[in-house]
Amino acid sequence: QVQLVESGGGLVQPGGSLRLSCAASKSINSLNIMGWYRQAPGKQRELIAGINRGGNTNYADSVKGRFTISRDNAKNTVYLQMNSLKPEDTAVYYCSAVPLLRSSWDYWGQGTQVTVSS
């Protein structure tokens, strides 16, 4: 079992930046993929960024070029750098992970609120 704890959310003006962190309770090298989802009010949860053990990344079109996912294996932490934020980025952001030898997002954090508003 792995616990994931997100931090770094908050209120930011349009065009601003935030960096989210996801701290894992064990080595993230023991996880196949780590990613960030978000869920806006009245919408389905969507996968917006993922990074695998080799450091390969993927992004949803809605955030490509603005968001960057990265990992620090020594700190067992994954980050989401969010730049050029828009009001439509307002959502609860969740960290999630796929264990080794599995293909499902089995581990979830509690979520952190990001609000983009002037």
N, CA and C atoms as an extended XYZ file, in Angstrom:
354
Properties=species:S:1:pos:R:3:atomname:S:1:resname:S:1:resid:I:1 pbc="F F F"
N         0.845       -1.187        0.000 N   GLN     1
C         0.000        0.000        0.000 CA  GLN     1
C         0.885        1.242        0.000 C   GLN     1
N         0.440        2.258       -0.731 N   VAL     2
C         1.190        3.515       -0.831 CA  VAL     2
C         0.252        4.660       -0.500 C   VAL     2
N         0.704        5.553        0.359 N   GLN     3
C        -0.046        6.775        0.626 CA  GLN     3
C         0.547        7.911       -0.210 C   GLN     3
N        -0.344        8.687       -0.805 N   LEU     4
C         0.057        9.842       -1.606 CA  LEU     4
C        -0.537       11.091       -0.974 C   LEU     4
N         0.287       12.113       -0.786 N   VAL     5
C        -0.180       13.346       -0.150 CA  VAL     5
C         0.171       14.529       -1.051 C   VAL     5
N        -0.863       15.224       -1.517 N   GLU     6
C        -0.659       16.392       -2.377 CA  GLU     6
C        -0.547       17.660       -1.540 C   GLU     6
N         0.143       18.626       -2.098 N   SER     7
C         0.224       19.953       -1.484 CA  SER     7
C         0.516       20.970       -2.575 C   SER     7
N         0.305       22.241       -2.237 N   GLY     8
C         0.671       23.300       -3.161 CA  GLY     8
C        -0.484       23.990       -3.856 C   GLY     8
N        -1.701       23.520       -3.620 N   GLY     9
C        -2.842       24.176       -4.246 CA  GLY     9
C        -3.118       25.536       -3.628 C   GLY     9
N        -4.050       26.275       -4.244 N   GLY    10
C        -4.399       27.576       -3.715 CA  GLY    10
C        -5.099       28.426       -4.743 C   GLY    10
N        -5.184       29.706       -4.433 N   LEU    11
C        -5.829       30.680       -5.311 CA  LEU    11
C        -4.748       31.448       -6.076 C   LEU    11
N        -4.924       31.546       -7.381 N   VAL    12
C        -3.951       32.243       -8.209 CA  VAL    12
C        -4.694       33.026       -9.291 C   VAL    12
N        -4.127       34.122       -9.713 N   GLN    13
C        -4.748       34.929      -10.768 CA  GLN    13
C        -4.490       34.307      -12.136 C   GLN    13
N        -5.359       34.567      -13.093 N   PRO    14
C        -5.105       34.084      -14.465 CA  PRO    14
C        -3.738       34.537      -14.952 C   PRO    14
N        -3.036       33.621      -15.615 N   GLY    15
C        -1.682       33.889      -16.072 CA  GLY    15
C        -0.611       33.540      -15.065 C   GLY    15
N        -1.021       33.231      -13.843 N   GLY    16
C        -0.065       32.911      -12.790 CA  GLY    16
C         0.402       31.475      -12.831 C   GLY    16
N         1.217       31.116      -11.824 N   SER    17
C         1.806       29.784      -11.751 CA  SER    17
C         1.615       29.187      -10.363 C   SER    17
N         1.587       27.869      -10.330 N   LEU    18
C         1.583       27.108       -9.079 CA  LEU    18
C         2.383       25.843       -9.306 C   LEU    18
N         2.958       25.315       -8.231 N   ARG    19
C         3.607       24.012       -8.310 CA  ARG    19
C         2.977       23.089       -7.275 C   ARG    19
N         2.418       21.999       -7.768 N   LEU    20
C         1.858       20.982       -6.891 CA  LEU    20
C         2.911       19.915       -6.601 C   LEU    20
N         2.848       19.378       -5.394 N   SER    21
C         3.738       18.290       -4.997 CA  SER    21
C         2.918       17.088       -4.574 C   SER    21
N         3.456       15.918       -4.822 N   CYS    22
C         2.824       14.667       -4.392 CA  CYS    22
C         3.900       13.814       -3.731 C   CYS    22
N         3.808       13.689       -2.418 N   ALA    23
C         4.790       12.917       -1.668 CA  ALA    23
C         4.268       11.504       -1.448 C   ALA    23
N         5.074       10.513       -1.798 N   ALA    24
C         4.696        9.109       -1.636 CA  ALA    24
C         5.319        8.533       -0.364 C   ALA    24
N         4.630        7.552        0.221 N   SER    25
C         5.085        6.953        1.477 CA  SER    25
C         6.155        5.898        1.269 C   SER    25
N         6.418        5.546        0.026 N   LYS    26
C         7.492        4.614       -0.283 CA  LYS    26
C         8.150        5.025       -1.590 C   LYS    26
N         9.191        4.323       -1.955 N   SER    27
C         9.946        4.686       -3.144 CA  SER    27
C         9.057        4.733       -4.382 C   SER    27
N         9.133        5.830       -5.117 N   ILE    28
C         8.328        5.927       -6.327 CA  ILE    28
C         8.893        5.060       -7.441 C   ILE    28
N        10.092        4.543       -7.255 N   ASN    29
C        10.619        3.570       -8.211 CA  ASN    29
C         9.875        2.247       -8.126 C   ASN    29
N         9.093        2.068       -7.066 N   SER    30
C         8.278        0.859       -6.929 CA  SER    30
C         6.927        1.012       -7.629 C   SER    30
N         6.723        2.159       -8.268 N   LEU    31
C         5.475        2.441       -8.966 CA  LEU    31
C         5.743        2.537      -10.456 C   LEU    31
N         4.826        2.022      -11.235 N   ASN    32
C         5.003        1.973      -12.679 CA  ASN    32
C         4.849        3.366      -13.295 C   ASN    32
N         3.743        3.994      -12.972 N   ILE    33
C         3.430        5.312      -13.521 CA  ILE    33
C         2.875        6.174      -12.390 C   ILE    33
N         3.224        7.444      -12.416 N   MET    34
C         2.581        8.418      -11.525 CA  MET    34
C         1.972        9.506      -12.380 C   MET    34
N         0.843       10.025      -11.893 N   GLY    35
C         0.160       11.014      -12.708 CA  GLY    35
C        -0.662       11.987      -11.894 C   GLY    35
N        -1.151       12.973      -12.594 N   TRP    36
C        -2.037       13.980      -12.020 CA  TRP    36
C        -3.366       13.960      -12.769 C   TRP    36
N        -4.428       13.872      -12.009 N   TYR    37
C        -5.787       14.015      -12.516 CA  TYR    37
C        -6.352       15.324      -11.966 C   TYR    37
N        -7.432       15.763      -12.590 N   ARG    38
C        -8.178       16.879      -12.021 CA  ARG    38
C        -9.671       16.678      -12.265 C   ARG    38
N       -10.444       17.277      -11.373 N   GLN    39
C       -11.903       17.199      -11.505 CA  GLN    39
C       -12.492       18.558      -11.199 C   GLN    39
N       -13.123       19.132      -12.210 N   ALA    40
C       -13.802       20.409      -12.047 CA  ALA    40
C       -15.249       20.161      -11.645 C   ALA    40
N       -15.910       21.120      -11.022 N   PRO    41
C       -17.307       20.939      -10.610 CA  PRO    41
C       -18.186       20.542      -11.789 C   PRO    41
N       -18.947       19.461      -11.605 N   GLY    42
C       -19.861       19.014      -12.637 CA  GLY    42
C       -19.225       18.277      -13.791 C   GLY    42
N       -17.914       18.010      -13.693 N   LYS    43
C       -17.216       17.330      -14.783 CA  LYS    43
C       -16.580       16.040      -14.284 C   LYS    43
N       -16.251       15.184      -15.225 N   GLN    44
C       -15.581       13.938      -14.880 CA  GLN    44
C       -14.110       14.193      -14.562 C   GLN    44
N       -13.563       13.300      -13.739 N   ARG    45
C       -12.145       13.374      -13.452 CA  ARG    45
C       -11.369       13.034      -14.718 C   ARG    45
N       -10.326       13.822      -15.018 N   GLU    46
C        -9.547       13.596      -16.231 CA  GLU    46
C        -8.060       13.508      -15.914 C   GLU    46
N        -7.384       12.652      -16.639 N   LEU    47
C        -5.938       12.518      -16.520 CA  LEU    47
C        -5.287       13.627      -17.329 C   LEU    47
N        -4.423       14.409      -16.687 N   ILE    48
C        -3.817       15.529      -17.406 CA  ILE    48
C        -2.319       15.363      -17.611 C   ILE    48
N        -1.653       14.560      -16.800 N   ALA    49
C        -0.209       14.387      -16.968 CA  ALA    49
C         0.227       13.085      -16.318 C   ALA    49
N         1.191       12.417      -16.945 N   GLY    50
C         1.722       11.177      -16.396 CA  GLY    50
C         3.217       11.079      -16.656 C   GLY    50
N         3.892       10.343      -15.766 N   ILE    51
C         5.330       10.122      -15.927 CA  ILE    51
C         5.644        8.699      -15.489 C   ILE    51
N         6.429        7.980      -16.293 N   ASN    52
C         6.739        6.605      -15.927 CA  ASN    52
C         8.106        6.509      -15.258 C   ASN    52
N         8.506        5.295      -14.931 N   ARG    53
C         9.757        5.104      -14.201 CA  ARG    53
C        10.953        5.580      -14.997 C   ARG    53
N        10.830        5.540      -16.320 N   GLY    54
C        11.926        5.998      -17.166 CA  GLY    54
C        11.955        7.493      -17.388 C   GLY    54
N        10.970        8.174      -16.850 N   GLY    55
C        10.917        9.633      -16.993 CA  GLY    55
C        10.166       10.108      -18.218 C   GLY    55
N         9.568        9.186      -18.963 N   ASN    56
C         8.773        9.581      -20.121 CA  ASN    56
C         7.461       10.195      -19.654 C   ASN    56
N         7.052       11.262      -20.350 N   THR    57
C         5.875       12.007      -19.922 CA  THR    57
C         4.812       12.067      -21.012 C   THR    57
N         3.570       12.261      -20.558 N   ASN    58
C         2.452       12.477      -21.468 CA  ASN    58
C         1.531       13.518      -20.865 C   ASN    58
N         0.883       14.287      -21.730 N   TYR    59
C         0.012       15.360      -21.278 CA  TYR    59
C        -1.294       15.372      -22.067 C   TYR    59
N        -2.344       15.805      -21.392 N   ALA    60
C        -3.586       16.084      -22.086 CA  ALA    60
C        -3.397       17.333      -22.951 C   ALA    60
N        -4.119       17.391      -24.049 N   ASP    61
C        -3.988       18.543      -24.946 CA  ASP    61
C        -4.306       19.860      -24.237 C   ASP    61
N        -5.206       19.792      -23.264 N   SER    62
C        -5.648       21.009      -22.584 CA  SER    62
C        -4.542       21.665      -21.760 C   SER    62
N        -3.484       20.906      -21.410 N   VAL    63
C        -2.426       21.472      -20.567 CA  VAL    63
C        -1.059       21.431      -21.244 C   VAL    63
N        -0.978       20.815      -22.393 N   LYS    64
C         0.308       20.662      -23.084 CA  LYS    64
C         0.928       22.033      -23.356 C   LYS    64
N         2.207       22.142      -23.036 N   GLY    65
C         2.902       23.410      -23.241 CA  GLY    65
C         2.800       24.363      -22.061 C   GLY    65
N         1.903       24.094      -21.132 N   ARG    66
C         1.741       24.963      -19.958 CA  ARG    66
C         2.120       24.236      -18.659 C   ARG    66
N         1.852       22.940      -18.587 N   PHE    67
C         2.115       22.165      -17.380 CA  PHE    67
C         3.296       21.234      -17.624 C   PHE    67
N         4.068       20.993      -16.569 N   THR    68
C         5.191       20.069      -16.642 CA  THR    68
C         5.183       19.148      -15.441 C   THR    68
N         5.209       17.842      -15.708 N   ILE    69
C         5.293       16.858      -14.628 CA  ILE    69
C         6.739       16.415      -14.500 C   ILE    69
N         7.192       16.239      -13.273 N   SER    70
C         8.559       15.787      -13.037 CA  SER    70
C         8.601       14.947      -11.767 C   SER    70
N         9.720       14.270      -11.564 N   ARG    71
C         9.836       13.412      -10.398 CA  ARG    71
C        11.206       13.569       -9.766 C   ARG    71
N        11.246       13.456       -8.453 N   ASP    72
C        12.498       13.454       -7.698 CA  ASP    72
C        12.532       12.135       -6.931 C   ASP    72
N        13.261       11.175       -7.455 N   ASN    73
C        13.282        9.847       -6.850 CA  ASN    73
C        13.849        9.866       -5.428 C   ASN    73
N        14.812       10.741       -5.192 N   ALA    74
C        15.431       10.809       -3.861 CA  ALA    74
C        14.445       11.271       -2.804 C   ALA    74
N        13.497       12.108       -3.217 N   LYS    75
C        12.496       12.633       -2.273 CA  LYS    75
C        11.170       11.889       -2.366 C   LYS    75
N        11.092       10.900       -3.251 N   ASN    76
C         9.836       10.158       -3.450 CA  ASN    76
C         8.673       11.111       -3.728 C   ASN    76
N         8.915       12.068       -4.575 N   THR    77
C         7.950       13.133       -4.828 CA  THR    77
C         7.813       13.380       -6.321 C   THR    77
N         6.591       13.615       -6.728 N   VAL    78
C         6.278       14.011       -8.103 CA  VAL    78
C         5.697       15.418       -8.057 C   VAL    78
N         6.044       16.207       -9.047 N   TYR    79
C         5.612       17.601       -9.092 CA  TYR    79
C         4.776       17.871      -10.341 C   TYR    79
N         3.957       18.893      -10.251 N   LEU    80
C         3.247       19.407      -11.415 CA  LEU    80
C         3.435       20.921      -11.416 C   LEU    80
N         4.275       21.395      -12.319 N   GLN    81
C         4.467       22.830      -12.483 CA  GLN    81
C         3.411       23.339      -13.447 C   GLN    81
N         2.616       24.284      -12.988 N   MET    82
C         1.509       24.801      -13.794 CA  MET    82
C         1.762       26.278      -14.074 C   MET    82
N         1.921       26.600      -15.344 N   ASN    83
C         2.154       27.986      -15.773 CA  ASN    83
C         1.010       28.470      -16.649 C   ASN    83
N         0.929       29.764      -16.829 N   SER    84
C        -0.105       30.369      -17.688 CA  SER    84
C        -1.487       29.840      -17.333 C   SER    84
N        -1.785       29.844      -16.057 N   LEU    85
C        -3.045       29.266      -15.590 CA  LEU    85
C        -4.247       30.056      -16.088 C   LEU    85
N        -5.320       29.305      -16.364 N   LYS    86
C        -6.559       29.873      -16.883 CA  LYS    86
C        -7.692       29.562      -15.907 C   LYS    86
N        -8.763       30.330      -15.944 N   PRO    87
C        -9.897       30.014      -15.063 CA  PRO    87
C       -10.412       28.584      -15.251 C   PRO    87
N       -10.324       28.073      -16.458 N   GLU    88
C       -10.805       26.707      -16.711 CA  GLU    88
C        -9.901       25.630      -16.116 C   GLU    88
N        -8.758       26.018      -15.573 N   ASP    89
C        -7.912       25.066      -14.857 CA  ASP    89
C        -8.388       24.863      -13.413 C   ASP    89
N        -9.369       25.636      -12.997 N   THR    90
C        -9.897       25.496      -11.645 CA  THR    90
C       -10.481       24.103      -11.447 C   THR    90
N        -9.993       23.411      -10.433 N   ALA    91
C       -10.411       22.029      -10.190 CA  ALA    91
C        -9.739       21.526       -8.911 C   ALA    91
N       -10.168       20.357       -8.475 N   VAL    92
C        -9.419       19.621       -7.464 CA  VAL    92
C        -8.427       18.728       -8.208 C   VAL    92
N        -7.167       18.827       -7.819 N   TYR    93
C        -6.107       18.072       -8.472 CA  TYR    93
C        -5.707       16.894       -7.593 C   TYR    93
N        -5.645       15.722       -8.216 N   TYR    94
C        -5.335       14.485       -7.503 CA  TYR    94
C        -4.061       13.850       -8.054 C   TYR    94
N        -3.245       13.374       -7.160 N   CYS    95
C        -2.098       12.560       -7.525 CA  CYS    95
C        -2.537       11.098       -7.513 C   CYS    95
N        -2.004       10.332       -8.465 N   SER    96
C        -2.372        8.925       -8.532 CA  SER    96
C        -1.190        8.109       -9.026 C   SER    96
N        -1.263        6.796       -8.811 N   ALA    97
C        -0.150        5.940       -9.201 CA  ALA    97
C        -0.633        4.565       -9.649 C   ALA    97
N         0.098        4.011      -10.601 N   VAL    98
C        -0.120        2.650      -11.082 CA  VAL    98
C         1.006        1.784      -10.532 C   VAL    98
N         0.676        0.740       -9.776 N   PRO    99
C         1.730       -0.124       -9.241 CA  PRO    99
C         2.434       -0.900      -10.352 C   PRO    99
N         3.608       -1.418      -10.028 N   LEU   100
C         4.306       -2.295      -10.958 CA  LEU   100
C         3.458       -3.522      -11.255 C   LEU   100
N         3.533       -3.999      -12.461 N   LEU   101
C         2.857       -5.219      -12.900 CA  LEU   101
C         1.338       -5.071      -12.926 C   LEU   101
N         0.871       -3.844      -12.840 N   ARG   102
C        -0.563       -3.590      -12.955 CA  ARG   102
C        -0.806       -2.469      -13.967 C   ARG   102
N        -2.056       -2.317      -14.353 N   SER   103
C        -2.381       -1.293      -15.345 CA  SER   103
C        -3.444       -0.330      -14.873 C   SER   103
N        -3.845       -0.435      -13.610 N   SER   104
C        -4.902        0.434      -13.102 CA  SER   104
C        -4.340        1.443      -12.103 C   SER   104
N        -4.989        2.608      -12.040 N   TRP   105
C        -4.598        3.654      -11.109 CA  TRP   105
C        -5.129        3.276       -9.725 C   TRP   105
N        -4.317        2.579       -8.964 N   ASP   106
C        -4.773        1.995       -7.710 CA  ASP   106
C        -4.632        2.920       -6.500 C   ASP   106
N        -3.695        3.833       -6.570 N   TYR   107
C        -3.413        4.688       -5.408 CA  TYR   107
C        -3.798        6.126       -5.714 C   TYR   107
N        -4.415        6.772       -4.713 N   TRP   108
C        -4.899        8.141       -4.895 CA  TRP   108
C        -4.588        8.980       -3.668 C   TRP   108
N        -4.283       10.249       -3.923 N   GLY   109
C        -4.182       11.208       -2.840 CA  GLY   109
C        -5.548       11.778       -2.512 C   GLY   109
N        -5.570       12.686       -1.542 N   GLN   110
C        -6.837       13.245       -1.089 CA  GLN   110
C        -7.284       14.431       -1.936 C   GLN   110
N        -6.394       14.950       -2.755 N   GLY   111
C        -6.725       16.064       -3.626 CA  GLY   111
C        -6.351       17.413       -3.026 C   GLY   111
N        -6.068       18.348       -3.911 N   THR   112
C        -5.770       19.718       -3.488 CA  THR   112
C        -6.481       20.688       -4.440 C   THR   112
N        -7.101       21.706       -3.870 N   GLN   113
C        -7.907       22.632       -4.669 CA  GLN   113
C        -7.018       23.674       -5.336 C   GLN   113
N        -7.247       23.875       -6.628 N   VAL   114
C        -6.611       24.960       -7.381 CA  VAL   114
C        -7.723       25.842       -7.932 C   VAL   114
N        -7.668       27.115       -7.593 N   THR   115
C        -8.660       28.068       -8.075 CA  THR   115
C        -7.945       29.186       -8.817 C   THR   115
N        -8.353       29.380      -10.072 N   VAL   116
C        -7.758       30.436      -10.899 CA  VAL   116
C        -8.821       31.509      -11.111 C   VAL   116
N        -8.608       32.637      -10.493 N   SER   117
C        -9.616       33.692      -10.526 CA  SER   117
C        -8.966       35.038      -10.220 C   SER   117
N        -9.534       36.072      -10.831 N   SER   118
C        -9.062       37.429      -10.532 CA  SER   118
C        -9.907       38.058       -9.426 C   SER   118
